[in-house]
Amino acid sequence: MQPINQMKLEFSSKSNNEGFARVVAAAFVSQIDPTVEEMADVKTAVSEAVTNAIIHGYENSNGLVRMKCILFSDAVEIFVEDDGEGISDVDLARQPMYTSKPEMERSGMGFTVMESFMDKVEVISEVGKGTKVFMYKKFNSLSKE
Amino acid sequence: MKVKISYKGSTLIAGIIGELDHHSAEYIRGKIDSELIKATTKNVILDFSKVSFMDSSGIGVIMGRYKNVSKLNGKLSVINVNDQMMRIFEMSGLLKVIPTYDNIDVAMNKM
């Protein structure tokens, strides 16, 4: 399957960019006309990934978050990357309800939400270097089989 | 993002308006908690009818308010939750401790 379009975005690790990033991703994906629900799934998953980069990757210090979207005729690949602290135990971080920040009232559901709203989620992280989250979603409403 | 505070009898109704994410969570938290401190009421209804977006940060906000209301021996419920948000509610286990209702009248009756 050949990509039909792609985009890259880089922005400061500020919490007001969470809304910016998810709206950009949704707008980019909207050109292939997925359903409203499918768009909401992408929006929510991007929001989780970008929030993780900002509060865990950079611990609210200044840094840059990168987002790349590759669009196919019936699917999207989304990469969210930071050069922050990294995750020492990715399997633990992906557990539902696990949070390293309970005092911030974080629910620990970020990765669980990404996993259930997208078809594939991969996390590559190195302590001290940063984290890359790869997500893939197939839009079933658009597949012609 | 706005929180519209109103009262029905002695029940505090917090209508959340806009997008509920990590960025807006702190504001919503502060707004509801400061109302809880001064209010004589114990019971709280969170109205989600005007929430246009919510991610898992919303779960943290609801659970946090639930803990605070419980400390005051009050009850908390959530009303007008759309399908997308309900999926996040379900996967988080929130529904095991916090009731959700279709509208304010049902929620008031169950308080």
Interface residues (C-beta under 8 A of the other chain):
Chain A: S15 N16 E18 G19 R22 E37 A40 D41 K43 T44 S47 E48 T51 I54 I55 P96 M97 M104 E105 R106 S107 M109 G110 T112 V113 S116 F117
Chain B: E19 D21 H22 H23 A25 R29 F53 M54 D55 S56 S57 I59 G60 V61 M63 G64 D83 Q84 R87 I88 M91 S92 G93
